[in-house]
Amino acid sequence: DMPVTQSLRAVLDAAPRTCATILAGPGSKPWNQITFQHHWRKATLAAGCDGLHFHDLRGTTCTTLSEAGCTPQEIAAVLGWTVQT
């Protein structure tokens, strides 16, 4: 279990419970790396976030988890980090 924001909880609760490919193109074929990079670039430009990299989401995730009330230990566990004491 992992704490989530209220807005994410609403999205997750509304989503159908299925086991399927998350990112797919025409014909439900899974995306390969090049296809993902193309769509990622298109989305970041459309959002006005030129220069944003996929791995930048880790920092955003850290911030979001903290705002949702996660402890540093919980955040570290989710992200595969260690906590310095």
C-alpha positions in Angstrom: 0.0 0.0 0.0 1.1 3.5 -0.8 -0.5 6.8 0.2 -1.8 8.8 -2.8 -3.2 12.3 -3.3 -7.0 12.6 -3.5 -6.9 13.5 -7.1 -4.9 10.4 -8.0 -7.1 8.2 -5.8 -10.2 9.4 -7.8 -8.5 8.5 -11.1 -7.4 5.1 -9.8 -10.8 4.3 -8.4 -12.5 5.2 -11.7 -10.1 3.1 -13.8 -11.1 -0.4 -14.9 -9.3 -3.2 -13.2 -7.6 -5.0 -16.0 -4.3 -6.6 -16.8 -3.3 -5.2 -20.2 -0.6 -3.3 -22.0 -0.6 0.2 -20.6 1.0 2.0 -23.6 -0.1 0.8 -27.0 -0.5 2.1 -30.4 -2.8 1.3 -33.4 -3.8 -2.4 -33.3 -2.9 -2.6 -29.6 0.8 -3.2 -30.3 3.0 -2.3 -27.3 5.2 0.7 -27.8 8.9 0.2 -28.3 11.6 2.6 -27.0 11.6 4.8 -30.2 7.8 5.1 -30.2 7.8 6.0 -26.5 10.5 8.6 -27.0 8.5 10.1 -29.9 5.3 10.4 -27.9 7.2 11.6 -24.8 8.8 14.4 -26.8 5.5 15.4 -28.4 3.8 15.5 -25.0 6.5 17.6 -23.3 6.4 20.1 -26.1 2.6 20.3 -26.0 2.8 20.9 -22.3 5.4 23.7 -22.7 8.0 21.6 -20.9 10.8 21.4 -23.5 13.8 19.8 -22.0 11.9 17.6 -19.5 13.3 14.1 -19.5 11.4 10.9 -18.5 13.7 10.3 -15.5 12.8 13.8 -14.2 9.5 12.1 -13.0 11.4 10.6 -10.1 11.8 14.0 -8.5 8.2 14.9 -9.2 7.2 11.6 -7.7 9.2 12.3 -4.6 7.6 15.7 -4.1 4.1 14.3 -4.7 4.6 11.4 -2.2 5.9 13.9 0.4 2.8 16.1 -0.2 0.6 13.0 0.2 2.1 12.5 3.7 4.7 9.8 3.0 7.6 9.5 5.3 11.1 9.7 4.0 11.4 5.9 4.5 8.3 5.3 2.5 9.4 7.5 -0.3 12.8 5.8 -0.3 11.1 2.4 -0.5 8.9 3.4 -3.4 11.8 5.0 -5.4 14.5 2.5 -4.5 16.5 5.1 -2.7 18.2 4.9 0.8 17.7 7.3 3.6 20.8 8.9 5.0 20.8 9.3 8.8 
